[in-house]
């Protein structure tokens, strides 16, 4: 209530306040055309039922072009460019974030048909002081969870399609290889800056990371997507092989971190074994390696170089606060 009253005090009450007016204003904004194409673009997904389903995606280059017309965002881009220049040799870093959200009453009973997989992105070079504000986290798309559930590859496929269609398109604008020249008017002076983007971080809780990257987590014998030697503590594998560590181990010096190559090698091994061995043996192989394979998963895309070991970041809020370490320690 205080935020609504503050907005009314600072900006005044709009002339029209009906829902239909807001609807028309949203539609008008959604139809914005830019030199890089329409602001919202349609991406078609093939469901398991072999039916095509269209989702709306806010394309990054049209979005940046439109936001750069705003004075405050133009100043942010210019300041970021002055502090960390974006060049042909050094691109800015995309941070992807994904989480399942629901606008429904959390205390309501029955199935929640309004849950959506919300995917956001931002630019790491904005800095910690800016990234703590929701205003610089841009919505890429939001897809109902029920749709993701019947989509081959789930949310991993959604992100793959978004990367291939609107970030690193081979037939359209590519934010990494070509980028964009943006003219920023700040203080009455025009500045031309180059904006190139490449993926640097995927941050989410464990469940979302599992959905995006298709690792098995605690459903597999190797529950950690970052370490190649940790195995479930309730299995007997660590007892029979001294090279392995249990998932409850604190022996950090003997843990071996996955590399980009080692993760991709696992997925290639699973891809090559798919359909050549019995289904039960293939399931056991996935469990042993700790990863699921799907031909539509994000990491199988060739639109950009896949670096999963470098990108993975567990969301600290979920690790420590939301059903995390803090809750467990204080509860005990």
N, C-alpha and C positions, 0 to 999 in steps of 0.2 A: 504494500500500500504506500509506504514512504517513497519507493522508487517511482511509482505512478504519479504521486503528487509532486515529486521533485521535477519530473519530466514536464508536467503541466506548468509548473512555475517557471522553468527555464525556457521552454519552447512554446508555451501557450497551448490552448486546446484547439485541435484541428476543427475545421468547419464541418467535416463529415465524419461521423464516428460509427456508421453502420457496418455490419459484417460484410455486406455486399460491396461497400466501398473499399474495404481492405482487400477483398477478393480481387476486385478489378485492378487495384494498385499492384498487387502481387503478380497478376497475370501480365500487366504492362511491363514490369521489371523483368519478368521471365522472358519476355519477347525481345529483350535488348539485343541489337545487332552490333557487332564489333568488326574491326578489320581482320580478326582471327576467327570469325564465324559467330554463330549465335551463342548467347550466354549459357543457355541450357540446351544440351544436345541429347538425343535419344540413342540409347544403346539397347540392342535387342539380345535377350538371353534365351537359349534353348533349354526348356525344362525337361525333366525326365519323361514327361508325358508327350514329348516331341512337339509341344506347343511353344510358340515364341511369345516371350513376355518382354514388354518395353519398360525400361526405367529411365528416369531423367537424371542426367549427370551435369553438374556445373563444371564446365570445362575450365581448366586452370588459366590458359592464356587469355581467353576473353574476360575471365574474372579479374585477372591482374590489370588488364587494359582498362576495364570499367572502374576498378577501385582507384587506379592511379589518377583518375579525374577528380578524386576527392583530395582536398588540401592536406588533411592529416596523414592519409596513407601515402601521398606523394612525398611528404617530409620523412616518413618512416623509411620508404624505399631509398631515398637519397642518403639519409644518415647511415643506413645499413651498407649501402654501396661505398660510402666514404670510409667506413670502418673496416669492411671486408669486401674489397672490390670483386665483382663478378667478371671473369674474363673468359677468353676462349680456352685457357688452360685450367681455370679453377671455377667450377660451377658452384652455385649455392646448393644447399642440402634440403631435400624434402623430408619432412617428418610425417609419417602416416600414423593415424590413430583409429582404432575401431572398437566399438563396444555395442552391446545390445541394450536398447533403451525402450521404455514404454510410457506413453502418456496416460495409461489407464490407472485406476485406483489400485494401489498395491495391496489393499486389504480386501479387494473383491475376490469372490470365489469363481471357480470355473476357468476354462482356458482363456488365455489372453490373445485375442486375434489382432491386437494392435501393436505388438512388439515389432521393432524394426532393428535391423543391423545398420547403425549409423557410422559412416566412414568420413573422417575429417583429415585435413592435411594443413601443414604450415611450413615455414622456412626457418631452419635452425639458426641461421645467421641473424635473425631478429634479436636474439639474445634472451637470456633468462628473464630479465625484467619485463620484456614485452610478451614473451610466450606464456606468462602466467595469466594473461588476459584472454578471455574467450573471443574477443573481437578479432584476433588475428588467427583463429582456427577456422578454416574455411570448410564448409560442408561440401564434400565431393558428391555423395549420394546417400540415400536412405532407402533400404529395401526391406519389405516386410519379412520377418523371420520365417513365416509360412512359405514364402516364395523360395527363400534360400534352402529350406528343407527339401524341396523337390527339384532343386537345381543341381545337376551333376557337378560336384566340386564345391558346392555351397558358396560361402562368402569368399573363399579363395578364388573361385571362378569370377565372382563379381569384380574383385580387385584386379584380376588379370585383364578382364575386358576393359576396365577403366584405364589401366596402364596402356594397353595396346591401342585404344581408340582415341583417348584425349590427352595423354601425357607423352607417349613415345610412339606416335602414329607413324607408320611407314608410308602412308598415302596422304597425310595431312600435316599439321603442325607438330613438330617434335621439340619438346622443351629442353632436351639435352643436346642434340646434335646441332640444332639451328637456333633455338631460343627466340628471343624477341628484343628489338630495340624499343625502349620505352622513353617517351619524352615526358619529363616531369616539370611542371611549372611550380616553382617554389619562390615566394617573395617577388613575383613578377619576372623572374629569370627562368629561362628554359634550360634544362639539363637533359642530355641524352645518356641513358645507361643501358648496358646489356644485361639481360636476365636469362641465365641458363640454369636449369635445375636437374639434379640427379638424386635418386633415393639414397638416404644415409641412415635412416632410423625407422623401425616399425615398433611403436610402443603400444602395449595393451596388457590386459591381465592374461593369465595363463590360458583360460578358455578361449579368448579371442585369438591369441597367438597360435593355439592349436588349430583353430578354424582357418586362419590365414595361411599358415605354413604347412599344415597337415602332418605335424608330428603327433605321436600317440600319447605323450604325457604318461600319466600313471596307468593308462590302459595297456602300455607296452612294458617289456622287461627293462628297457632303457628309458626312464621317465624324463630325463633332462635333455633338452634340445641343444644345450650348449656344451655338454661334456660327453665324450665318447666312452668313458670308462665306468660311469655310474650305472648300477643296476638296482632294481627294486630290492629293498632290504628283506622283504619276506620271501624272496627267491633264494635258492641255494647256489646261484652262479658264482657269487663272490667267494664262497667256501672252496669251490673246485678250481678257481682260476685266480691266482694271486695278482694278476694284472688288473682285476676289476675291483671296484669299491662299491659298498652299499650306499643307497640313497640317503642314509642317515649319517654317513661319514663326514667328519670335519677335517679330514686329511687333505687340505687344499693343495699341498705341494705335489701330491701324486695324481691330481686330477688333470686330465688332458682335454683342453678345449678343442671343440670342433673347428675346422676351418671351412671356408667357402667350398673348397674342393672336396673335402671329405663328405659334406652334406650332399652336394650335387652327385658325388659318386654313389652314395646310398640310393638316391632317387633313380639314377640310371640303372643300377643293379636291379631295383624293384621293377622298373619299366621293362627291362630285358627279360625278367623272369615271369612277367605277367602273361598268363595264357600258355606257358610252357611247362608248368608243374601243376600238381593237384591243388585245388582251391584251399584245402586244409593246410598243405605245406606252405602255400603262399602266405596265408594268414599268420602262420608261425614265423615265417621269415620277416614279415612286417613287424611283428611283436619283438623279435630278436634285435632287429635293427633300430626300432624305436620310431619309425616313420611310416605313414600311409602314402600310397601313390595314387594319383589321379591324373589322367592326361590333361585335364582342364585346370589343374592347380596353378597358382601364381608362379611358383618356382620353375615350372616347365615352359614359361614364356621366354621368347628370344628377343623381345622388344628392347631390352636393356640387359646389361650384365648383372646376373643374380649373385648377390653377396649376402646370403642369409646369416652367416656367422657374424658378420659385421653389423647387420641391421637390427638384430634382436635386442629389445630392451623391455624388461618387465616393468610394468607400471608400478612405481613405488607406492602409490596410494593403496593399491590392492595388496601389495606385499606386506605393508606395515599396518595399514589402518582397516580396510574393509575385509573383515574375516581374516585378518592377517596376524602378524607377530604380536603387535600391540594388544589386540583383542584377546589372543590366547594367553599372553603373559599376565595381563591384568585379571582376566577371568580366573586363572588358576590361583 
